[in-house]
Amino acid sequence: MSSGTLLAVCRVHQLLPTSDSTGVTAIDKRPVEGPVKVHGLGLSGDLQASRKHHGGESKAVYAYSQEDADYWAAELGTEIPPGLFGENLRIAGMPVSEAVIGERWRIGGNTVLEVTCPRTPCRNFAVRMDQPRWVKRFTEAGRVGTYLRVLRNGVISAGDTVSVIHRPEHGVTSGDVFRGLSADQVHLLAQAGAAGHIKLSPEMLKVLRTLQSREPAVGG
């Protein structure tokens, strides 16, 4: 199994005003020093302004890789510091955007997280970045990071090792889900969920139901 390094732990610095119905966004995440507690809804001291789109049990923590940040730094000609994309965890040495749905990570001594679904870029993200056609560019690049649920509470710090301790056999990644699943991938995920091999998040169940409803009927 692979492993990486937790470069930074980020939580909300300040709420920023928005023009949507929520009125504020907590996308302004910045690195914090020292140990940070992790619980079922994310990091202590962090928050999500709208848990309809961000947060909740299945989106408790958002991770992004340093390698993907380096890609964007080269594309944009500017530094992408930890937290700029609204991530809680900046990780080096792991293909975060291609983590397998249901994959489990141990961070530090005892914190365990589970990959649930990809991030979908939103208008508030576009406003924060202030780049032309940002949502389209981010979408086309497919370097979206991943959300995770917390399986075991604990304490994490920058410098901790991030170890993959379980990787489901279905092989469908967070990036695959974002790019669009094939019929075979839909079947593999649904089968893994039905067999209890993985716990599909509400977001993933919705995706699968939508795609399954579009499949042509057999026979008739």
MARBA-3410 file (N, C-alpha, C, O; in Angstrom, 1 decimal):
220
0.8,-1.2,0.0,0.0,0.0,0.0,0.9,1.2,0.0,2.0,1.2,0.5 ~ 0.4,2.3,-0.6,1.2,3.5,-0.7,1.0,4.4,0.5,0.2,4.1,1.4 ~ 1.9,5.4,0.6,1.9,6.3,1.7,2.4,7.7,1.2,3.0,7.8,0.2 ~ 2.0,8.7,2.0,2.4,10.1,1.7,2.7,10.8,2.9,2.7,10.3,4.0 ~ 2.8,12.1,2.8,3.1,13.0,4.0,2.1,14.1,4.0,1.8,14.8,3.0
1.6,14.3,5.2,0.6,15.4,5.5,1.5,16.7,5.6,2.1,16.9,6.6 ~ 1.4,17.6,4.6,2.2,18.8,4.6,1.5,19.9,5.4,2.2,20.7,6.0 ~ 0.2,19.9,5.4,-0.5,21.0,6.1,-1.9,20.6,6.5,-2.6,19.8,5.8 ~ -2.3,21.1,7.7,-3.7,20.9,8.2,-4.3,22.3,8.2,-3.8,23.2,8.8 ~ -5.4,22.4,7.4,-6.0,23.7,7.2,-7.5,23.8,7.7,-8.2,22.8,7.6
-7.8,24.9,8.3,-9.2,25.1,8.7,-9.6,26.6,8.5,-8.7,27.4,8.2 ~ -10.9,26.9,8.6,-11.4,28.2,8.2,-10.6,29.3,9.0,-10.4,29.3,10.2 ~ -10.3,30.3,8.2,-9.6,31.5,8.7,-10.6,32.6,9.0,-10.6,33.2,10.0 ~ -11.5,32.8,8.0,-12.6,33.8,8.2,-13.7,33.5,7.2,-13.4,32.9,6.1 ~ -14.9,33.8,7.5,-16.0,33.6,6.6,-16.0,34.8,5.6,-15.9,36.0,6.0
-16.2,34.5,4.3,-16.3,35.5,3.3,-17.7,35.7,2.8,-18.4,34.7,2.6 ~ -18.1,36.9,2.4,-19.4,37.1,1.9,-19.6,36.5,0.5,-18.7,36.5,-0.3 ~ -20.9,36.1,0.3,-21.2,35.6,-1.1,-22.5,36.1,-1.5,-23.3,36.8,-0.7 ~ -22.9,35.9,-2.8,-24.1,36.4,-3.3,-25.2,35.3,-3.3,-26.3,35.6,-3.8 ~ -24.9,34.2,-2.8,-25.9,33.1,-2.8,-26.8,33.1,-1.6,-26.7,34.1,-0.8
-27.7,32.2,-1.5,-28.6,32.2,-0.4,-28.0,32.0,1.0,-28.6,32.4,2.0 ~ -26.8,31.4,1.1,-26.2,31.2,2.3,-25.6,32.5,2.9,-25.7,32.7,4.1 ~ -25.1,33.3,2.0,-24.6,34.6,2.4,-23.1,34.7,2.7,-22.5,35.7,2.7 ~ -22.6,33.5,3.1,-21.1,33.4,3.4,-20.6,32.1,3.0,-21.3,31.1,2.7 ~ -19.2,32.1,2.8,-18.6,30.8,2.5,-17.4,30.6,3.4,-16.7,31.6,3.9
-17.1,29.4,3.8,-15.9,29.0,4.6,-14.8,28.5,3.8,-13.9,27.7,4.3 ~ -14.7,28.9,2.5,-13.6,28.4,1.7,-12.3,28.9,2.0,-11.3,28.3,1.6 ~ -12.2,30.0,2.8,-10.9,30.5,3.2,-10.3,29.7,4.3,-10.4,30.0,5.5 ~ -9.6,28.6,3.9,-8.9,27.7,4.8,-7.4,28.1,4.8,-6.8,28.4,3.8 ~ -6.8,28.0,6.0,-5.3,28.3,6.1,-4.7,27.3,7.1,-5.3,26.8,8.0
-3.4,27.0,6.9,-2.7,26.1,7.7,-2.7,26.5,9.2,-2.6,27.7,9.5 ~ -2.7,25.6,10.1,-2.6,25.8,11.5,-1.5,25.0,12.0,-1.1,24.0,11.5 ~ -0.8,25.6,13.1,0.3,24.9,13.7,-0.2,23.9,14.8,-1.2,24.1,15.4 ~ 0.6,22.9,15.0,0.3,22.0,16.1,-0.7,21.0,15.8,-1.2,20.9,14.7 ~ -1.0,20.1,16.8,-2.0,19.1,16.6,-3.5,19.6,16.5,-3.8,20.6,17.1
-4.2,18.9,15.7,-5.6,19.3,15.5,-6.5,18.0,15.6,-6.2,17.0,15.1 ~ -7.5,18.1,16.4,-8.4,17.0,16.6,-9.3,16.8,15.4,-9.8,17.8,14.8 ~ -9.6,15.5,15.1,-10.5,15.2,14.0,-11.7,14.4,14.6,-11.5,13.4,15.3 ~ -12.9,14.8,14.2,-14.1,14.1,14.7,-15.0,13.8,13.5,-14.7,14.1,12.4 ~ -16.2,13.3,13.8,-17.1,12.8,12.8,-17.5,13.9,11.7,-17.8,13.5,10.6
-17.5,15.1,12.1,-17.9,16.2,11.1,-16.7,17.0,10.7,-16.8,18.1,10.1 ~ -15.5,16.5,10.9,-14.3,17.2,10.4,-13.3,17.6,11.5,-13.1,16.9,12.5 ~ -12.6,18.7,11.2,-11.6,19.2,12.1,-12.1,20.1,13.2,-13.0,20.9,12.9 ~ -11.6,20.0,14.4,-12.0,20.9,15.4,-11.6,22.3,15.0,-10.5,22.6,14.6 ~ -12.6,23.3,15.2,-12.3,24.6,14.8,-12.6,25.0,13.4,-12.5,26.1,13.0
-13.0,24.0,12.6,-13.4,24.2,11.2,-14.9,24.3,11.1,-15.6,23.9,12.0 ~ -15.4,24.7,10.0,-16.8,24.7,9.8,-17.1,24.8,8.3,-16.2,25.1,7.5 ~ -18.3,24.5,7.9,-18.8,24.6,6.5,-20.0,25.5,6.6,-21.0,25.3,7.4 ~ -20.1,26.5,5.7,-21.2,27.5,5.8,-22.5,26.8,5.3,-23.6,27.1,5.8 ~ -22.4,25.9,4.3,-23.6,25.2,3.8,-23.2,23.7,3.8,-22.5,23.3,2.9
-23.8,22.9,4.7,-23.5,21.5,4.6,-24.4,20.7,3.6,-24.2,19.5,3.4 ~ -25.2,21.5,2.9,-25.9,20.9,1.7,-24.9,20.5,0.6,-25.0,19.5,-0.1 ~ -23.9,21.4,0.5,-22.9,21.2,-0.6,-21.5,20.8,-0.1,-20.8,20.1,-0.8 ~ -21.2,21.2,1.1,-19.9,20.9,1.7,-20.1,20.4,3.2,-21.0,20.9,3.9 ~ -19.3,19.4,3.6,-19.4,19.0,5.0,-20.4,17.9,5.2,-20.9,17.2,4.2
-20.8,17.7,6.4,-21.6,16.5,6.8,-20.7,15.3,7.0,-19.5,15.4,6.7 ~ -21.3,14.2,7.3,-20.5,13.0,7.6,-19.7,12.5,6.5,-18.6,12.0,6.7 ~ -20.3,12.5,5.3,-19.6,12.0,4.1,-18.6,13.0,3.4,-17.9,12.6,2.5 ~ -18.7,14.2,3.8,-17.8,15.2,3.3,-17.1,16.0,4.5,-16.9,17.2,4.4 ~ -16.7,15.2,5.5,-16.1,15.8,6.7,-14.8,16.5,6.5,-14.5,17.5,7.1
-14.0,15.9,5.6,-12.6,16.4,5.3,-12.4,16.4,3.8,-12.8,15.4,3.1 ~ -11.8,17.5,3.3,-11.4,17.6,1.9,-9.9,17.6,1.8,-9.2,18.4,2.4 ~ -9.4,16.7,1.0,-7.9,16.5,0.8,-7.5,16.9,-0.6,-8.3,16.7,-1.6 ~ -6.3,17.5,-0.8,-5.8,17.8,-2.1,-4.3,17.5,-2.1,-3.6,17.7,-1.1 ~ -3.8,17.1,-3.2,-2.4,16.7,-3.3,-1.5,17.9,-3.7,-1.9,18.8,-4.4
-0.2,17.8,-3.2,0.8,18.8,-3.5,1.1,18.7,-5.0,1.4,19.8,-5.7 ~ 1.1,17.5,-5.6,1.4,17.3,-7.0,0.4,18.0,-7.9,0.7,18.6,-8.9 ~ -0.9,17.9,-7.5,-1.9,18.7,-8.3,-1.8,20.2,-8.1,-2.1,20.9,-9.0 ~ -1.5,20.6,-6.9,-1.3,22.0,-6.6,-0.1,22.5,-7.5,-0.1,23.6,-8.0 ~ 1.0,21.7,-7.6,2.1,22.1,-8.4,1.7,22.3,-9.9,2.2,23.2,-10.6
0.8,21.4,-10.3,0.3,21.5,-11.7,-0.3,22.9,-11.9,-0.1,23.6,-12.9 ~ -1.2,23.2,-11.0,-1.9,24.5,-11.1,-1.0,25.7,-10.9,-1.2,26.7,-11.5 ~ 0.0,25.6,-10.1,1.0,26.6,-9.9,1.7,26.9,-11.3,1.9,28.1,-11.6 ~ 2.0,25.9,-12.0,2.7,26.0,-13.3,1.7,26.6,-14.3,2.1,27.5,-15.1 ~ 0.5,26.1,-14.3,-0.6,26.6,-15.2,-0.9,28.1,-15.0,-1.0,28.9,-16.0
-1.0,28.5,-13.7,-1.4,29.9,-13.4,-0.3,30.8,-13.2,-0.4,32.0,-13.1 ~ 0.9,30.3,-13.0,2.1,31.1,-12.8,2.1,31.8,-11.4,2.6,32.9,-11.3 ~ 1.5,31.1,-10.5,1.5,31.7,-9.1,1.5,30.5,-8.1,1.1,29.4,-8.4 ~ 1.9,30.8,-6.9,1.9,29.8,-5.9,0.5,29.4,-5.5,-0.4,30.2,-5.4 ~ 0.3,28.1,-5.2,-1.0,27.5,-4.6,-0.7,27.1,-3.2,-0.4,25.9,-3.0
-0.8,28.0,-2.2,-0.4,27.6,-0.9,-1.5,26.7,-0.3,-2.7,26.7,-0.8 ~ -1.2,25.8,0.7,-2.2,25.0,1.3,-3.4,25.8,1.8,-3.3,26.8,2.4 ~ -4.6,25.2,1.5,-5.8,25.9,1.9,-6.4,26.7,0.8,-7.6,27.1,1.0 ~ -5.7,27.1,-0.2,-6.2,28.1,-1.2,-7.4,27.5,-1.9,-8.4,28.2,-2.2 ~ -7.4,26.2,-2.1,-8.5,25.5,-2.8,-9.6,25.1,-1.8,-10.6,24.4,-2.2
-9.5,25.5,-0.6,-10.5,25.2,0.5,-10.3,23.8,1.1,-11.2,23.3,1.8 ~ -9.1,23.2,0.8,-8.8,21.9,1.4,-8.5,21.9,2.8,-7.9,22.9,3.3 ~ -8.8,20.9,3.5,-8.4,20.7,4.9,-7.0,20.1,5.0,-6.2,20.4,6.0 ~ -6.7,19.2,4.1,-5.4,18.4,4.1,-4.7,18.7,2.8,-5.2,18.4,1.7 ~ -3.4,19.1,2.9,-2.5,19.1,1.7,-1.5,18.0,1.9,-0.8,17.9,2.9
-1.5,17.0,0.9,-0.8,15.8,1.1,0.2,15.7,-0.1,-0.1,15.9,-1.2 ~ 1.4,15.3,0.2,2.5,15.0,-0.8,2.7,13.5,-1.0,2.7,12.8,0.0 ~ 3.0,13.1,-2.2,3.4,11.7,-2.4,2.3,10.7,-2.6,2.5,9.5,-2.7 ~ 1.0,11.2,-2.7,-0.1,10.3,-3.0,-1.0,10.9,-4.1,-1.2,12.1,-4.1 ~ -1.5,10.1,-5.0,-2.5,10.6,-6.0,-3.9,10.8,-5.5,-4.8,9.9,-5.7
-4.1,11.8,-4.7,-5.3,12.0,-4.0,-6.5,12.0,-4.9,-7.5,11.4,-4.5 ~ -6.4,12.7,-6.1,-7.6,12.7,-7.0,-7.9,11.4,-7.5,-9.0,11.2,-8.0 ~ -7.0,10.4,-7.5,-7.3,9.1,-8.0,-7.4,8.0,-6.9,-7.1,6.8,-7.1 ~ -7.7,8.5,-5.7,-7.9,7.5,-4.6,-9.2,6.7,-4.9,-10.2,7.3,-5.4 ~ -9.2,5.5,-4.5,-10.3,4.6,-4.8,-11.5,4.8,-3.8,-11.2,5.0,-2.6
-12.7,4.9,-4.3,-13.8,5.0,-3.4,-13.9,3.9,-2.4,-13.8,2.7,-2.7 ~ -13.9,4.3,-1.1,-13.9,3.3,0.0,-12.5,3.1,0.5,-12.3,2.3,1.5 ~ -11.5,3.6,-0.1,-10.1,3.5,0.3,-9.9,4.1,1.7,-10.5,5.2,2.0 ~ -9.1,3.5,2.6,-9.0,4.0,3.9,-7.5,4.5,4.2,-6.6,3.8,3.8 ~ -7.4,5.7,4.8,-6.1,6.2,5.2,-6.0,6.3,6.7,-6.9,6.7,7.4
-4.8,6.0,7.2,-4.5,6.3,8.6,-3.5,7.4,8.6,-2.5,7.4,7.8 ~ -3.8,8.4,9.3,-2.9,9.6,9.5,-2.4,9.7,10.9,-3.2,9.6,11.8 ~ -1.1,9.8,11.0,-0.4,9.8,12.3,-0.7,8.4,13.0,-0.6,7.4,12.4 ~ -0.9,8.5,14.3,-1.0,7.3,15.1,-2.3,6.5,14.9,-2.3,5.3,14.8 ~ -3.5,7.2,14.9,-4.8,6.5,15.0,-5.9,7.0,14.2,-7.0,6.4,14.2
-5.8,8.2,13.6,-6.9,8.8,12.8,-7.1,8.0,11.5,-6.1,7.7,10.8 ~ -8.3,7.6,11.3,-8.6,6.8,10.0,-9.7,7.5,9.3,-10.8,7.8,9.8 ~ -9.5,7.8,8.0,-10.4,8.4,7.1,-10.7,7.5,5.9,-9.9,6.6,5.6 ~ -11.9,7.7,5.3,-12.3,6.9,4.2,-12.8,7.7,3.0,-13.5,8.7,3.2 ~ -12.3,7.4,1.8,-12.6,8.2,0.6,-14.0,8.0,0.2,-14.5,6.8,0.2
-14.7,9.1,0.0,-16.2,9.0,-0.3,-16.6,9.5,-1.7,-17.3,8.8,-2.4 ~ -16.1,10.6,-2.1,-16.5,11.2,-3.4,-15.7,12.4,-3.8,-15.0,12.9,-3.0 ~ -15.7,12.8,-5.1,-14.9,13.9,-5.5,-15.5,15.2,-5.2,-16.7,15.3,-4.8 ~ -14.7,16.3,-5.2,-15.1,17.6,-5.1,-15.7,18.1,-6.4,-15.2,17.9,-7.4 ~ -16.8,18.9,-6.3,-17.4,19.5,-7.5,-17.1,21.0,-7.4,-17.6,21.7,-6.4
-16.4,21.6,-8.3,-16.1,23.1,-8.2,-17.4,23.9,-8.3,-18.3,23.6,-9.1 ~ -17.4,25.0,-7.5,-18.6,25.8,-7.4,-18.3,27.3,-7.7,-17.1,27.6,-7.9 ~ -19.3,28.1,-7.7,-19.2,29.5,-8.0,-18.3,30.2,-7.0,-17.5,31.0,-7.3 ~ -18.4,29.8,-5.7,-17.6,30.5,-4.7,-16.1,30.2,-4.9,-15.3,31.0,-4.6 ~ -15.8,29.0,-5.4,-14.5,28.6,-5.7,-14.0,29.5,-6.8,-12.8,30.0,-6.8
-14.8,29.7,-7.8,-14.4,30.5,-9.0,-14.2,32.0,-8.5,-13.2,32.6,-9.0 ~ -15.0,32.5,-7.7,-14.8,33.9,-7.2,-13.5,34.0,-6.4,-12.8,34.9,-6.5 ~ -13.2,33.0,-5.6,-12.0,33.0,-4.8,-10.8,33.0,-5.7,-9.8,33.7,-5.4 ~ -10.8,32.2,-6.7,-9.6,32.1,-7.6,-9.5,33.3,-8.5,-8.4,33.6,-8.9 ~ -10.6,33.9,-9.0,-10.6,35.0,-9.9,-9.7,34.7,-11.1,-8.9,35.5,-11.5
-10.0,33.6,-11.7,-9.3,33.2,-12.9,-10.4,33.0,-14.1,-11.5,32.5,-13.8 ~ -10.0,33.4,-15.3,-11.0,33.2,-16.4,-11.4,31.8,-16.5,-10.6,30.8,-16.5 ~ -12.8,31.5,-16.7,-13.3,30.2,-16.9,-12.8,29.2,-15.9,-12.5,28.0,-16.3 ~ -12.7,29.6,-14.6,-12.0,28.7,-13.7,-12.7,27.4,-13.5,-12.1,26.3,-13.5 ~ -14.1,27.4,-13.3,-14.8,26.1,-13.1,-14.6,25.2,-14.3,-14.3,24.0,-14.1
-14.6,25.7,-15.5,-14.4,24.8,-16.7,-13.0,24.3,-16.7,-12.8,23.1,-17.0 ~ -12.0,25.1,-16.4,-10.6,24.7,-16.5,-10.3,23.6,-15.4,-9.7,22.6,-15.6 ~ -10.9,23.9,-14.2,-10.7,22.9,-13.1,-11.3,21.6,-13.4,-10.8,20.5,-13.1 ~ -12.5,21.7,-14.0,-13.2,20.5,-14.4,-12.5,19.7,-15.5,-12.3,18.5,-15.4 ~ -12.0,20.4,-16.5,-11.3,19.7,-17.6,-10.0,19.1,-17.1,-9.6,18.0,-17.7
-9.3,19.7,-16.2,-8.1,19.1,-15.7,-8.3,17.8,-14.9,-7.5,16.9,-14.8 ~ -9.5,17.8,-14.2,-9.8,16.6,-13.4,-9.0,16.4,-12.2,-9.1,15.3,-11.5 ~ -8.3,17.4,-11.8,-7.5,17.3,-10.5,-8.3,17.9,-9.4,-8.0,19.0,-8.9 ~ -9.3,17.1,-8.9,-10.3,17.7,-8.0,-10.1,17.3,-6.6,-10.8,17.9,-5.7 ~ -9.1,16.5,-6.2,-9.0,16.1,-4.8,-10.2,15.1,-4.4,-10.9,14.7,-5.3
-10.3,14.9,-3.2,-11.4,14.0,-2.7,-11.9,14.3,-1.3,-11.2,14.9,-0.5 ~ -13.2,14.0,-1.1,-13.7,14.1,0.2,-13.6,12.8,1.0,-13.4,11.7,0.4 ~ -13.6,12.9,2.3,-13.4,11.7,3.1,-14.3,11.8,4.3,-14.7,12.9,4.8 ~ -14.8,10.6,4.8,-15.5,10.5,6.1,-14.5,10.1,7.2,-13.4,9.5,6.9 ~ -14.8,10.4,8.4,-14.0,10.0,9.5,-14.4,8.7,10.1,-15.6,8.6,10.6
-13.6,7.7,10.1,-13.9,6.4,10.6,-13.5,6.3,12.1,-14.1,5.6,12.9 ~ -12.3,6.9,12.4,-11.8,6.8,13.7,-11.3,8.2,14.1,-10.4,8.7,13.4 ~ -11.8,8.8,15.1,-11.4,10.1,15.6,-9.9,10.0,16.1,-9.4,9.0,16.4 ~ -9.3,11.2,16.0,-7.9,11.2,16.5,-7.3,12.6,16.4,-8.1,13.6,16.4 ~ -6.0,12.7,16.4,-5.3,14.0,16.3,-4.3,13.9,15.2,-3.6,12.9,15.1
-4.2,14.9,14.4,-3.3,14.9,13.3,-2.5,16.2,13.3,-2.9,17.2,13.9 ~ -1.3,16.2,12.7,-0.4,17.3,12.6,0.3,17.3,11.3,0.6,16.2,10.7 ~ 0.7,18.5,10.8,1.6,18.6,9.7,2.9,17.7,9.9,3.4,17.8,11.0 ~ 3.3,17.0,8.9,4.4,16.1,9.1,4.1,14.6,9.3,4.9,13.8,9.2 ~ 2.8,14.4,9.6,2.3,13.0,9.9,2.4,12.2,8.6,2.3,12.7,7.5
2.6,10.9,8.7,2.5,10.0,7.6,1.1,9.7,7.3,0.3,9.4,8.2 ~ 0.7,9.7,6.0,-0.6,9.2,5.5,-0.4,7.9,4.9,0.2,7.8,3.8 ~ -1.0,6.8,5.5,-0.8,5.5,4.9,-2.1,4.9,4.4,-3.2,5.0,5.1 ~ -2.1,4.3,3.2,-3.3,3.6,2.7,-3.3,2.3,3.4,-2.4,1.4,3.2 ~ -4.3,2.0,4.2,-4.4,0.7,4.9,-5.4,-0.2,4.4,-5.4,-1.4,4.7
-6.2,0.3,3.4,-7.2,-0.6,2.8,-7.6,0.0,1.4,-7.8,1.2,1.3 ~ -7.6,-0.8,0.4,-8.0,-0.4,-0.9,-8.9,-1.4,-1.6,-8.5,-2.5,-1.8 ~ -10.2,-1.0,-1.8,-11.2,-1.9,-2.3,-10.8,-2.4,-3.7,-10.1,-1.8,-4.4 ~ -11.3,-3.6,-4.0,-10.9,-4.3,-5.2,-11.6,-3.7,-6.5,-11.2,-3.9,-7.6 ~ -12.7,-3.0,-6.3,-13.5,-2.5,-7.4,-12.7,-1.6,-8.3,-12.9,-1.5,-9.5
-11.8,-0.8,-7.7,-10.8,0.0,-8.4,-11.3,1.3,-9.0,-10.6,2.1,-9.6 ~ -12.6,1.7,-8.7,-13.2,2.9,-9.2,-12.7,4.1,-8.3,-12.9,4.1,-7.1 ~ -12.1,5.1,-8.9,-11.5,6.2,-8.2,-12.5,7.4,-8.1,-13.5,7.5,-8.8 ~ -12.1,8.3,-7.2,-12.8,9.6,-7.1,-12.7,10.3,-8.4,-13.7,10.9,-8.8 ~ -11.6,10.3,-9.0,-11.4,11.0,-10.3,-12.3,10.3,-11.4,-12.9,11.1,-12.2
-12.5,9.0,-11.4,-13.4,8.3,-12.3,-14.8,8.8,-12.2,-15.5,9.1,-13.1 ~ -15.2,9.0,-10.9,-16.6,9.4,-10.6,-16.8,10.8,-11.2,-17.8,11.2,-11.8 ~ -15.8,11.7,-11.0,-15.9,13.1,-11.5,-15.9,13.2,-13.0,-16.7,13.9,-13.5 ~ -15.1,12.3,-13.6,-15.1,12.4,-15.1,-16.3,11.7,-15.8,-16.6,12.0,-16.9 ~ -16.9,10.8,-15.0,-18.1,10.1,-15.6,-17.9,8.6,-15.6,-16.9,8.2,-16.3
-18.7,7.9,-15.0,-18.5,6.4,-14.9,-19.1,5.7,-16.2,-20.1,6.1,-16.7 ~ -18.4,4.6,-16.5,-18.8,3.7,-17.5,-19.9,2.8,-16.9,-20.0,2.7,-15.7 ~ -20.6,2.1,-17.7,-21.6,1.1,-17.2,-20.9,0.1,-16.4,-21.5,-0.3,-15.3 ~ -19.8,-0.4,-16.8,-19.0,-1.4,-16.0,-18.7,-0.8,-14.6,-18.8,-1.5,-13.6 ~ -18.2,0.4,-14.6,-17.8,1.0,-13.3,-19.1,1.2,-12.4,-19.0,1.0,-11.2
-20.2,1.6,-13.0,-21.4,1.7,-12.2,-21.8,0.4,-11.5,-22.1,0.3,-10.4 ~ -21.6,-0.7,-12.3,-21.9,-2.0,-11.8,-21.0,-2.4,-10.7,-21.4,-3.0,-9.7 ~ -19.7,-2.1,-10.9,-18.7,-2.5,-9.9,-19.0,-1.8,-8.6,-18.9,-2.4,-7.5 ~ -19.3,-0.5,-8.6,-19.5,0.3,-7.4,-20.8,-0.2,-6.7,-20.8,-0.4,-5.5 ~ -21.8,-0.4,-7.5,-23.1,-0.8,-7.0,-23.0,-2.2,-6.3,-23.5,-2.5,-5.2
-22.3,-3.1,-7.0,-22.0,-4.4,-6.5,-21.3,-4.4,-5.2,-21.6,-5.1,-4.2 ~ -20.2,-3.6,-5.1,-19.4,-3.5,-3.9,-20.2,-2.9,-2.7,-20.1,-3.4,-1.6 ~ -21.1,-1.9,-3.0,-21.9,-1.4,-2.0,-23.0,-2.4,-1.5,-23.2,-2.5,-0.3 ~ -23.6,-3.1,-2.4,-24.6,-4.1,-2.1,-24.0,-5.2,-1.2,-24.7,-5.8,-0.4 ~ -22.8,-5.6,-1.5,-22.1,-6.7,-0.8,-21.6,-6.2,0.5,-21.1,-7.1,1.3
-21.6,-4.9,0.8,-21.1,-4.4,2.1,-19.6,-4.3,2.1,-19.0,-4.1,3.2 ~ -19.0,-4.3,0.9,-17.5,-4.1,0.9,-17.2,-2.7,1.1,-16.1,-2.4,1.6 ~ -18.0,-1.8,0.7,-17.8,-0.3,0.9,-19.2,0.3,1.3,-20.2,-0.3,1.1 ~ -19.1,1.4,2.0,-20.3,2.2,2.4,-20.4,3.4,1.4,-19.6,4.3,1.5 ~ -21.3,3.3,0.5,-21.5,4.4,-0.4,-22.2,5.6,0.2,-23.1,5.4,1.0
-21.6,6.7,0.0,-22.1,8.0,0.5,-23.4,8.3,-0.2,-23.7,7.8,-1.2 ~ -24.3,9.2,0.4,-25.5,9.6,-0.2,-25.2,10.2,-1.6,-26.0,10.1,-2.5 ~ -24.1,10.9,-1.7,-23.7,11.6,-3.0,-23.5,10.5,-4.1,-23.9,10.6,-5.2 ~ -22.8,9.4,-3.7,-22.5,8.4,-4.6,-23.7,7.6,-5.0,-23.9,7.2,-6.1 ~ -24.6,7.3,-4.0,-25.8,6.6,-4.3,-26.7,7.4,-5.3,-27.3,6.8,-6.1
-26.7,8.7,-5.1,-27.5,9.5,-6.1,-26.9,9.4,-7.5,-27.6,9.3,-8.4 ~ -25.5,9.5,-7.6,-24.9,9.3,-8.9,-25.2,8.0,-9.5,-25.6,7.9,-10.7 ~ -25.1,6.9,-8.7,-25.4,5.6,-9.3,-26.9,5.4,-9.7,-27.2,4.9,-10.7 ~ -27.8,5.9,-8.9,-29.2,5.9,-9.2,-29.5,6.6,-10.6,-30.2,6.1,-11.4 ~ -28.9,7.8,-10.7,-29.1,8.5,-11.9,-28.6,7.8,-13.1,-29.2,7.7,-14.2
-27.4,7.2,-13.0,-26.8,6.5,-14.2,-27.5,5.2,-14.5,-27.6,4.9,-15.6 ~ -27.9,4.5,-13.4,-28.6,3.3,-13.6,-30.0,3.5,-14.3,-30.4,2.7,-15.1 ~ -30.6,4.7,-14.0,-31.9,5.0,-14.6,-31.8,5.3,-16.1,-32.7,5.2,-16.9 ~ -30.5,5.6,-16.6,-30.3,5.9,-18.0,-29.9,4.7,-18.8,-29.9,4.7,-20.0 ~ -29.7,3.5,-18.1,-29.3,2.3,-18.8,-30.4,1.8,-19.6,-31.6,1.7,-19.1
-30.2,1.3,-20.8,-31.3,0.7,-21.6,-31.8,-0.5,-21.0,-31.1,-1.3,-20.4 ~ -33.1,-0.7,-21.1,-33.7,-1.9,-20.5,-33.3,-3.2,-21.4,-33.1,-3.1,-22.6 ~ -33.1,-4.3,-20.7,-32.8,-5.5,-21.3,-34.0,-6.3,-21.7,-34.9,-6.5,-20.9 ~ -34.1,-6.8,-22.9,-35.2,-7.6,-23.3,-36.4,-6.7,-23.7,-36.2,-5.6,-24.2 ~ -37.6,-7.1,-23.5,-38.8,-6.4,-23.9,-39.3,-6.9,-25.1,-40.3,-6.4,-25.6
END
